[in-house]
């Protein structure tokens, strides 16, 4: 199938499919005319990519994890670097959550102080 059909079957725009190829996530064949040629396996790969992106993984992470992916969910099977990549990504998210929680508390204190001063004047 050509890129337009893959786009239609997955709901992912052709520009994003080309981006996934540039990132090493998709490797379509080429026809005699030079056009990209995709298979049914590429449909599954695009579904997996979208779900892994929704989980907050980067395309770099996904490139490492795709060989471990099975099914549309996708399920991740044990393979090299899988645990280290997922643990690293989770640590990064935990750090960002902690930073956001501290920012929220600081803003809450500023707001409370401002409201108190406003009400007392």
Rosetta blueprint (number, residue, H / E / L):
1 X L
2 X L
3 X H
4 X H
5 X H
6 X H
7 X H
8 X H
9 X H
10 X H
11 X L
12 X L
13 X L
14 X H
15 X H
16 X H
17 X H
18 X H
19 X H
20 X H
21 X H
22 X H
23 X L
24 X L
25 X L
26 X L
27 X L
28 X L
29 X E
30 X E
31 X L
32 X L
33 X L
34 X L
35 X L
36 X E
37 X E
38 X L
39 X L
40 X H
41 X H
42 X H
43 X H
44 X H
45 X H
46 X H
47 X H
48 X H
49 X H
50 X H
51 X H
52 X H
53 X H
54 X H
55 X L
56 X L
57 X L
58 X L
59 X H
60 X H
61 X H
62 X H
63 X H
64 X H
65 X H
66 X H
67 X H
68 X H
69 X E
70 X E
71 X L
72 X L
73 X L
74 X L
75 X E
76 X E
77 X L
78 X L
79 X L
80 X L
81 X L
82 X H
83 X H
84 X H
85 X H
86 X H
87 X H
88 X H
89 X H
90 X H
91 X H
92 X H
93 X H
94 X H
95 X H
96 X H
97 X H
98 X H
99 X H
100 X H
101 X H
102 X H
103 X H
104 X H
105 X H
106 X H
107 X H
108 X H
109 X H
110 X H
111 X H
112 X H
113 X H
114 X H
115 X H
116 X H
117 X H
118 X H
119 X H
120 X H
121 X L
